[in-house]
């Protein structure tokens, strides 16, 4: 018995020695001047604004070596507005529901089997639409934004906040699981899944379902990524809107009941010396027995980045077409963007962005909008 207790104590001591944990605080703050001009003069605006390039956020990241080749971790992202801390001077109500950590949040376990994330992790689609396809991220100039939405028109195709915050793009999904395989010869596969619960009229159980399968390949200067995904609704339509900080309506539910949306994404980039060339293609197909006016759309893009010392020069062109025959959404939309970063250090940059769009969501094809932004982001 004594020998057994000694052995158990030795194992416990060894396990404790192996276990190492750490918690980090990281993030970024982005603020600057923006001027928005529009064919409709009532929509013109200029002033100090946030997030022209980066998403201002604070992230708490934890990792622990639990032994046997396994690592456990967590991620909690808090998105914030560094230039406006209240909505008192707006017409919206200051409503907030749910956790203050509005970005990705999850617990994870990784090892030789790959990595498993449970919670609300970023979707693999975000890495493709916000990086593989073009160099502008997800904000001004990217086309991968809620304003323009290369995956479709907000409120017409797509799903809702129970599995994603925006119908014009795929960022992350609530109540979700994401699994990533180890990297084999430059290739990695990922899968994500959200359960569908549509048999109850209560808010807590009318979730849409979602899954995606994706693959990423990196070989020196070449990066290629592809994704196929599907969102489905059931007998009871999930809630159409969700209140966020400032009472902003985050999404619209275009699915209704017994509907589905399928997405396909393909992106690639190739670097030669100081230049990188990007290309992207997407399709969105919606099906809903309750409506014939859900959008099927396609988008294609070409972009480039050129590095000159501390300066990055960026350009992007995207065209999106859809099958809508009624309403105010035009059949074709285009976006052209130019940008420059002056990198003061690896953590700080000054930036300029110019974005020109035609055929905006919910407006006629003759409507145009131009955004000019000058600002700075600082990472920590």
C-alpha positions in Angstrom: 0.0 0.0 0.0 2.8 2.4 0.9 4.6 1.7 -2.4 1.3 2.4 -4.3 0.8 5.7 -2.5 4.4 6.7 -3.3 3.9 5.8 -6.9 0.7 7.9 -7.1 2.4 10.8 -5.5 5.3 10.6 -8.0 2.9 10.5 -11.0 1.0 13.5 -9.6 4.2 15.4 -9.1 5.4 14.6 -12.6 2.1 15.6 -14.1 2.2 18.9 -12.2 5.7 19.6 -13.4 4.5 19.0 -17.0 1.5 21.3 -16.8 2.3 24.9 -17.7 -0.4 27.6 -18.2 -0.4 31.1 -19.4 -2.9 33.9 -20.1 -2.2 36.7 -22.5 -3.9 40.0 -23.2 -3.7 41.1 -26.8 -5.7 43.3 -29.2 -5.8 46.3 -31.5 -7.3 49.8 -31.6 -8.2 51.4 -34.9 -9.5 55.0 -35.3 -9.3 57.8 -37.8 -11.2 60.1 -40.2 -13.7 58.9 -42.7 -15.7 60.7 -45.4 -18.6 59.0 -47.1 -20.2 60.5 -50.2 -23.3 59.1 -51.9 -25.5 59.8 -54.9 -28.2 60.5 -52.4 -26.9 63.6 -50.6 -28.8 62.8 -47.4 -26.5 59.8 -46.9 -23.2 61.9 -46.9 -21.2 61.8 -43.7 -17.8 62.8 -42.5 -16.1 62.6 -39.1 -14.0 60.5 -36.7 -14.8 56.8 -37.0 -13.4 53.5 -35.9 -12.5 50.2 -37.7 -11.6 51.3 -41.2 -8.9 48.6 -41.4 -8.9 46.6 -38.2 -11.6 45.6 -35.7 -10.9 47.3 -32.4 -10.9 44.6 -29.8 -9.4 43.2 -26.6 -8.7 39.5 -26.5 -8.0 37.2 -23.5 -6.1 34.1 -24.6 -5.3 31.2 -22.3 -3.2 28.1 -22.9 -2.2 25.2 -20.7 0.0 22.2 -21.4 -2.0 19.4 -19.8 0.5 16.6 -20.6 0.4 13.6 -22.9 1.0 15.9 -25.9 -2.3 17.8 -25.3 -2.9 21.5 -24.8 -6.1 23.2 -23.5 -7.0 26.8 -24.1 -9.6 29.5 -24.3 -10.3 32.7 -26.2 -12.5 35.6 -25.3 -12.8 38.6 -27.7 -14.4 41.9 -26.7 -15.0 44.2 -29.6 -15.4 47.9 -28.7 -15.8 51.3 -30.3 -12.8 53.6 -29.3 -14.4 56.8 -30.6 -17.9 56.5 -29.2 -18.7 55.0 -25.8 -22.4 55.8 -25.7 -25.4 55.9 -28.1 -27.1 58.7 -26.2 -27.0 61.0 -29.2 -28.6 58.5 -31.6 -32.2 57.5 -32.3 -31.5 53.9 -31.4 -32.1 52.4 -27.9 -29.1 51.4 -26.0 -30.0 47.7 -25.8 -27.7 44.8 -25.1 -28.3 41.1 -24.8 -25.9 38.3 -24.0 -22.2 38.3 -23.2 -20.1 41.4 -23.6 -17.6 39.3 -25.4 -19.1 40.0 -28.9 -16.2 38.5 -31.0 -15.0 34.9 -31.1 -15.0 33.0 -27.8 -14.3 29.3 -27.3 -12.5 26.6 -25.3 -10.1 24.4 -27.2 -8.1 21.2 -27.1 -5.2 20.4 -29.4 -2.7 17.7 -29.9 -1.6 15.2 -32.5 -5.2 14.7 -33.6 -5.5 18.4 -34.6 -7.5 21.0 -32.8 -11.1 21.2 -31.5 -12.8 24.5 -30.7 -16.2 24.7 -28.9 -18.2 27.9 -28.5 -18.2 30.7 -31.0 -14.9 30.5 -32.9 -14.2 32.3 -36.1 -15.4 30.4 -39.2 -12.9 29.1 -41.7 -14.8 31.2 -44.2 -13.5 34.3 -42.5 -9.9 33.3 -43.2 -10.8 32.8 -46.9 -12.9 35.8 -47.5 -10.9 38.1 -45.2 -7.4 37.0 -46.2 -6.9 34.4 -48.9 -8.9 36.2 -51.5 -7.7 39.8 -50.9 -5.4 41.9 -48.7 -8.0 44.3 -47.2 -9.2 42.1 -44.3 -12.9 42.5 -43.6 -13.3 46.3 -43.5 -13.1 49.2 -46.0 -12.1 47.9 -49.4 -12.5 44.2 -48.8 -16.0 43.5 -50.1 -16.2 41.0 -47.3 -18.4 43.3 -45.2 -21.9 43.7 -44.1 -22.4 46.9 -46.1 -21.5 45.3 -49.5 -21.5 41.6 -48.8 -19.9 39.5 -51.6 -21.9 36.5 -50.4 -25.3 38.1 -51.0 -27.6 40.9 -50.1 -28.2 41.5 -46.4 -31.8 40.5 -45.5 -32.4 38.6 -48.7 -30.2 35.6 -48.6 -28.5 34.1 -45.6 -29.2 33.1 -42.1 -29.4 34.8 -38.8 -27.6 35.6 -35.5 -28.1 32.1 -34.1 -25.5 30.8 -36.5 -23.8 34.0 -37.8 -24.0 37.7 -37.4 -24.3 38.8 -41.0 -26.0 37.4 -44.1 -23.6 39.2 -46.5 -20.6 37.3 -45.1 -19.7 34.5 -42.8 -17.7 35.5 -39.8 -18.5 33.2 -36.9 -21.4 31.1 -35.6 -22.9 30.8 -32.2 -23.2 27.4 -30.4 -20.7 26.0 -32.8 -17.9 23.4 -33.1 -14.8 23.8 -35.4 -12.3 21.0 -35.9 -9.0 21.4 -37.8 -6.8 18.4 -38.8 -3.0 18.5 -38.5 -1.1 19.9 -41.5 -0.1 17.2 -43.9 2.4 18.3 -46.6 1.0 21.8 -46.6 -2.7 20.7 -46.6 -5.2 21.1 -43.7 -8.9 20.3 -43.6 -11.5 22.0 -41.3 -15.1 21.2 -40.4 -17.7 23.2 -38.4 -21.2 22.3 -37.2 -24.1 24.0 -35.4 -27.1 22.0 -34.2 -30.5 22.7 -35.6 -33.3 23.0 -33.0 -36.5 24.1 -34.7 -39.4 22.3 -32.9 -40.1 24.8 -30.2 -41.3 28.4 -30.5 -39.1 29.5 -27.6 -36.2 31.8 -28.4 -33.7 29.4 -26.9 -34.5 26.5 -29.1 -35.3 27.9 -32.6 -31.7 27.7 -33.9 -30.9 27.2 -37.5 -28.5 24.5 -38.5 -25.1 25.0 -40.2 -22.1 23.0 -41.4 -19.1 23.7 -43.5 -16.2 21.7 -44.9 -13.0 23.5 -46.1 -9.5 22.8 -47.2 -6.3 25.0 -47.0 -3.1 24.4 -49.0 0.2 26.3 -48.6 3.3 25.6 -50.6 5.9 28.3 -50.5 4.5 31.4 -52.2 1.2 29.7 -53.1 -1.9 29.7 -50.8 -5.2 28.1 -51.9 -8.4 27.6 -49.9 -11.9 26.3 -50.7 -15.1 26.0 -48.6 -18.6 24.6 -49.0 -21.3 25.4 -46.4 -25.0 25.1 -45.8 -27.4 26.8 -43.4 -30.9 25.4 -42.8 -34.0 26.5 -41.1 -36.9 24.2 -40.0 -40.5 24.3 -39.0 -40.1 27.4 -36.9 -38.1 30.4 -38.3 -35.3 31.6 -36.0 -35.5 35.1 -34.7 -34.9 37.7 -37.4 -32.9 40.3 -35.5 -30.7 40.6 -32.5 -29.9 43.6 -30.3 -26.3 44.5 -29.9 -24.4 47.4 -28.2 -26.2 50.6 -29.2 -29.3 48.7 -30.3 -28.0 48.1 -33.8 -29.8 45.4 -35.7 -27.1 42.9 -36.5 -28.9 40.7 -39.0 -32.1 39.9 -40.9 -33.5 36.4 -41.3 -34.0 35.8 -45.0 -34.7 32.1 -44.6 -38.1 32.0 -42.9 -39.2 28.4 -42.4 -38.1 25.2 -44.2 -35.3 27.0 -46.1 -31.7 26.7 -46.8 -28.7 28.6 -48.2 -25.6 27.1 -49.7 -22.3 28.8 -50.1 -19.2 28.0 -52.0 -15.9 29.9 -51.8 -12.6 29.5 -53.6 -9.6 31.8 -53.1 -5.9 31.9 -53.8 -2.9 34.1 -53.7 0.6 33.9 -55.0 3.7 35.9 -54.0 6.6 36.8 -56.4 9.2 39.0 -54.7 7.5 42.1 -53.3 4.2 41.5 -55.1 1.2 39.3 -54.2 -1.7 38.6 -56.6 -5.1 37.4 -55.2 -8.2 36.0 -56.8 -11.6 34.9 -55.4 -14.9 33.3 -56.5 -18.1 32.7 -54.5 -21.6 31.4 -55.1 -24.7 31.7 -52.9 -27.9 29.7 -53.6 -31.0 30.1 -51.4 -34.1 27.9 -51.2 -37.2 28.7 -49.3 -40.7 27.2 -49.9 -42.2 30.3 -48.3 -40.7 32.8 -50.8 -39.5 32.9 -54.4 -37.4 36.0 -53.9 -34.4 34.7 -52.2 -31.1 35.6 -53.8 -28.8 33.4 -55.8 -25.6 35.4 -56.3 -22.1 35.0 -57.7 -19.0 37.1 -57.1 -15.5 37.2 -58.5 -12.5 39.3 -57.6 -8.9 40.1 -58.4 -6.6 42.0 -56.0 -2.9 42.8 -55.5 -0.4 43.9 -52.9 3.0 45.5 -53.4 5.5 46.1 -50.6 8.0 48.9 -50.8 10.1 49.0 -47.6 7.6 50.2 -44.9 4.8 50.9 -47.4 2.2 48.4 -48.5 0.2 49.3 -51.6 -3.2 47.5 -52.0 -5.8 47.2 -54.8 -9.0 45.2 -55.1 -11.8 44.8 -57.7 -15.0 42.7 -57.1 -18.1 42.2 -59.1 -21.3 40.5 -57.7 -24.3 39.4 -59.7 -27.7 38.1 -58.5 -31.0 36.7 -59.9 -33.4 39.1 -58.3 -36.1 40.5 -60.6 -38.1 42.6 -58.2 -37.4 45.0 -55.4 -34.7 47.6 -55.3 -31.6 45.4 -55.3 -29.7 45.8 -58.6 -28.7 42.7 -60.6 -25.0 43.8 -60.6 -22.8 45.4 -58.0 -19.1 46.5 -58.3 -16.5 47.5 -55.8 -13.1 49.1 -56.5 -10.7 49.8 -53.7 -7.2 51.3 -53.3 -5.2 51.4 -50.1 -1.8 52.1 -48.5 -0.2 51.2 -45.2 2.8 53.0 -43.8 4.2 50.6 -41.2 5.8 52.6 -38.4 6.6 49.3 -36.7 5.3 45.7 -36.6 2.6 46.8 -34.3 1.6 50.3 -35.5 0.6 51.6 -39.0 -0.9 54.7 -40.6 -3.3 53.9 -43.4 -5.3 55.3 -46.3 -8.3 53.6 -47.9 -10.5 54.6 -50.9 -13.6 52.5 -51.7 -16.0 53.1 -54.6 -19.1 51.0 -55.0 -22.0 50.9 -57.5 -25.2 48.9 -57.1 -25.3 49.1 -53.3 -27.6 46.7 -51.3 -31.2 47.8 -51.3 -30.6 50.6 -53.8 -30.8 51.0 -57.6 -27.9 50.2 -59.9 -27.3 54.0 -60.5 -26.6 54.6 -56.9 -22.9 55.0 -56.0 -20.9 55.5 -52.8 -17.3 56.5 -52.1 -15.5 56.1 -48.8 -12.2 57.8 -48.0 -10.5 56.9 -44.8 -7.3 58.0 -43.1 -6.3 56.7 -39.7 -4.0 54.6 -37.5 -4.1 51.2 -35.9 -2.0 50.0 -32.9 -1.7 46.4 -31.9 -0.7 45.3 -28.4 
